[in-house]
Amino acid sequence: MTSIQPITLTAPRVQLLPLDPSHAAGLLEAAQGQGIWDYMPSAVNNEDAMVQWIETALAAQARGEELPFTIWDQQLAKIVGGTRYLDISISHKSLEIGWTWLSPEVHRTSVNTECKYLLFKHAFETLGVNRVQLKTDSRNERSQKAIERIGGVREGVLRRHRILPDGYVRDSVYFSVIAEEWPVVKARLEGMMGPLGAPPQ
């Protein structure tokens, strides 16, 4: 693990595309769904906010701190959200999967499962990381259950960790998957994707 470069990752339904300013219109359209931003650090649901969000993400990518992706739904032929690697540490061979948001149109589909599969697989099998962490708002029980369902290990809570746009001071719940656990997590994700969503060979 010497550097992390932009890459396109492909599963049966989704493609994770390197974030590009040309994606702004599609991302903005996907960002209008109710509830998307309830537990996020900020709401990115207007043109100015989206332009700033993209610029900030690409600046972090240039510094080697993050690797942002646009989520393209091949079935719907449209952009349906975003996700990224962040808190990247080359020296410690670790990173975080986060800033994941999806249009409600693809909730309860294979999209999020495929995204997590692609990101974990690339992290462990190509980049060779030792650890992938995830964090979520302590109020977001759905997200916590989803992370635990795939085998993420709950590590603890950072209290009064982030101030949200509405002034709420949130606690953050941290989870991780380490390299030794990846084979079990991989099997779980592949099982959740099902026969029609089996990863390409």
C-alpha positions as CSV (number, residue, x, y, z in Angstrom):
1,M,0.0,0.0,0.0
2,T,2.1,2.9,-1.3
3,S,-0.7,5.2,-2.8
4,I,-4.3,5.1,-3.6
5,Q,-5.3,6.1,-7.1
6,P,-8.7,6.8,-8.7
7,I,-10.2,3.7,-10.1
8,T,-13.6,2.4,-11.5
9,L,-15.0,-0.5,-9.6
10,T,-17.7,-2.6,-11.2
11,A,-20.3,-5.1,-9.8
12,P,-23.4,-6.5,-11.6
13,R,-25.6,-3.5,-10.8
14,V,-23.4,-0.7,-9.7
15,Q,-20.3,1.1,-10.9
16,L,-18.2,3.2,-8.5
17,L,-16.8,6.0,-10.7
18,P,-14.0,8.4,-9.7
19,L,-15.8,11.6,-8.6
20,D,-15.7,14.2,-11.3
21,P,-17.1,17.8,-11.5
22,S,-19.2,16.7,-14.6
23,H,-21.2,14.5,-12.2
24,A,-22.6,17.5,-10.3
25,A,-26.0,17.6,-12.1
26,G,-26.6,13.9,-11.6
27,L,-25.5,13.9,-8.0
28,L,-27.7,16.9,-7.3
29,E,-30.7,15.2,-8.7
30,A,-30.0,12.1,-6.6
31,A,-29.5,14.2,-3.5
32,Q,-33.1,15.5,-3.2
33,G,-34.6,12.5,-1.5
34,Q,-36.2,13.0,2.0
35,G,-34.1,11.8,4.9
36,I,-30.8,11.5,3.0
37,W,-29.0,14.1,5.1
38,D,-30.5,13.5,8.5
39,Y,-27.4,12.0,10.0
40,M,-24.7,13.4,7.7
41,P,-22.1,16.0,8.5
42,S,-23.9,18.5,6.2
43,A,-26.7,18.6,3.7
44,V,-25.6,18.7,0.0
45,N,-28.9,19.3,-1.7
46,N,-28.5,22.5,-3.6
47,E,-26.2,23.6,-6.4
48,D,-23.8,25.7,-4.4
49,A,-23.4,23.0,-1.7
50,M,-22.8,20.3,-4.3
51,V,-20.1,22.3,-6.1
52,Q,-18.4,23.0,-2.8
53,W,-18.8,19.3,-1.7
54,I,-17.1,18.1,-5.0
55,E,-14.3,20.6,-4.8
56,T,-13.6,19.7,-1.2
57,A,-13.6,16.0,-1.9
58,L,-11.3,16.4,-4.9
59,A,-8.9,18.6,-2.9
60,A,-8.7,15.9,-0.2
61,Q,-8.1,13.3,-2.9
62,A,-5.2,15.5,-4.3
63,R,-3.7,15.5,-0.7
64,G,-4.0,11.7,-0.6
65,E,-6.5,11.8,2.3
66,E,-9.6,10.6,0.5
67,L,-10.8,8.8,-2.6
68,P,-14.4,9.8,-3.5
69,F,-16.7,7.8,-5.8
70,T,-19.9,8.6,-7.7
71,I,-22.4,5.7,-7.5
72,W,-23.7,4.8,-11.0
73,D,-26.7,2.4,-11.1
74,Q,-26.3,0.4,-14.3
75,Q,-29.9,-0.9,-14.1
76,L,-31.4,2.6,-13.9
77,A,-28.7,4.2,-16.0
78,K,-28.3,7.1,-13.6
79,I,-26.3,8.5,-10.7
80,V,-27.8,7.4,-7.4
81,G,-25.4,8.7,-4.8
82,G,-21.9,8.9,-3.5
83,T,-19.4,7.2,-1.2
84,R,-15.6,7.4,-0.5
85,Y,-12.5,6.2,1.2
86,L,-11.4,8.7,3.9
87,D,-9.0,9.0,6.8
88,I,-6.5,7.1,4.6
89,S,-3.2,6.2,6.3
90,I,-0.6,4.7,4.0
91,S,1.9,4.2,6.9
92,H,-0.6,2.3,9.0
93,K,-2.4,0.6,6.1
94,S,-5.8,1.6,7.1
95,L,-8.8,3.6,5.8
96,E,-12.4,4.4,6.4
97,I,-15.5,3.8,4.2
98,G,-17.9,6.7,4.7
99,W,-19.7,9.7,3.3
100,T,-22.1,7.1,1.8
101,W,-25.5,8.5,0.7
102,L,-28.1,7.1,-1.6
103,S,-31.2,8.2,-3.4
104,P,-34.3,6.7,-1.6
105,E,-35.1,5.2,-5.0
106,V,-32.5,2.5,-4.5
107,H,-33.0,1.8,-0.8
108,R,-33.8,-1.9,-0.2
109,T,-32.0,-2.9,-3.4
110,S,-28.6,-4.5,-3.9
111,V,-26.9,-1.1,-4.5
112,N,-25.5,-0.4,-1.0
113,T,-24.5,-4.1,-0.6
114,E,-22.6,-4.0,-3.9
115,C,-21.0,-0.7,-3.0
116,K,-19.7,-2.1,0.3
117,Y,-18.5,-5.3,-1.4
118,L,-16.5,-3.4,-4.0
119,L,-15.0,-1.0,-1.5
120,F,-14.0,-3.7,1.0
121,K,-12.7,-6.0,-1.7
122,H,-10.5,-3.3,-3.3
123,A,-9.2,-2.2,0.1
124,F,-8.2,-5.7,1.4
125,E,-7.4,-7.6,-1.8
126,T,-5.8,-4.8,-4.0
127,L,-4.6,-2.1,-1.6
128,G,-3.7,-4.6,1.1
129,V,-5.0,-2.7,4.1
130,N,-5.0,-4.1,7.6
131,R,-8.1,-2.3,8.8
132,V,-11.3,-0.7,7.4
133,Q,-13.3,1.4,9.8
134,L,-16.9,2.8,9.5
135,K,-18.7,5.2,11.8
136,T,-22.2,6.4,12.1
137,D,-24.5,8.7,14.2
138,S,-25.5,7.0,17.4
139,R,-29.1,7.7,16.6
140,N,-28.8,5.9,13.2
141,E,-29.8,2.4,14.4
142,R,-30.5,1.2,10.9
143,S,-27.0,1.9,9.8
144,Q,-25.5,0.3,12.9
145,K,-27.5,-2.9,12.4
146,A,-26.5,-3.0,8.7
147,I,-22.8,-2.8,9.6
148,E,-23.1,-5.5,12.3
149,R,-25.1,-7.7,9.8
150,I,-22.1,-7.9,7.5
151,G,-19.7,-8.6,10.3
152,G,-18.4,-5.2,11.3
153,V,-17.2,-5.2,14.9
154,R,-18.5,-2.4,17.1
155,E,-15.5,-0.8,18.8
156,G,-17.0,2.0,20.8
157,V,-18.5,5.5,20.9
158,L,-16.8,8.9,20.5
159,R,-19.0,11.1,22.6
160,R,-20.0,14.7,21.4
161,H,-17.9,14.0,18.4
162,R,-19.5,16.1,15.6
163,I,-21.7,19.2,15.4
164,L,-24.3,18.8,12.7
165,P,-25.8,21.6,10.5
166,D,-28.8,22.0,12.8
167,G,-26.6,22.4,15.8
168,Y,-27.1,18.9,17.2
169,V,-23.9,17.5,18.8
170,R,-23.8,13.9,17.8
171,D,-22.0,10.8,19.3
172,S,-20.3,8.6,16.7
173,V,-20.3,4.8,16.9
174,Y,-17.2,3.2,15.4
175,F,-17.0,-0.2,13.7
176,S,-14.2,-2.0,11.9
177,V,-13.3,-5.0,9.8
178,I,-9.7,-6.2,9.9
179,A,-7.9,-8.2,7.3
180,E,-8.3,-11.5,9.2
181,E,-12.0,-11.0,9.2
182,W,-12.4,-10.2,5.6
183,P,-13.0,-13.7,4.3
184,V,-16.1,-14.1,6.5
185,V,-17.4,-10.6,5.7
186,K,-16.8,-11.3,2.0
187,A,-18.9,-14.5,2.2
188,R,-21.7,-12.7,4.0
189,L,-21.8,-9.9,1.4
190,E,-21.8,-12.3,-1.5
191,G,-24.6,-14.2,0.2
192,M,-26.6,-11.0,0.6
193,M,-26.1,-10.2,-3.0
194,G,-27.5,-13.5,-4.0
195,P,-27.2,-15.6,-7.2
196,L,-28.3,-12.7,-9.5
197,G,-25.9,-10.4,-7.7
198,A,-22.9,-12.8,-7.6
199,P,-19.7,-10.8,-8.2
200,P,-18.2,-11.1,-11.6
201,Q,-15.3,-13.5,-12.1
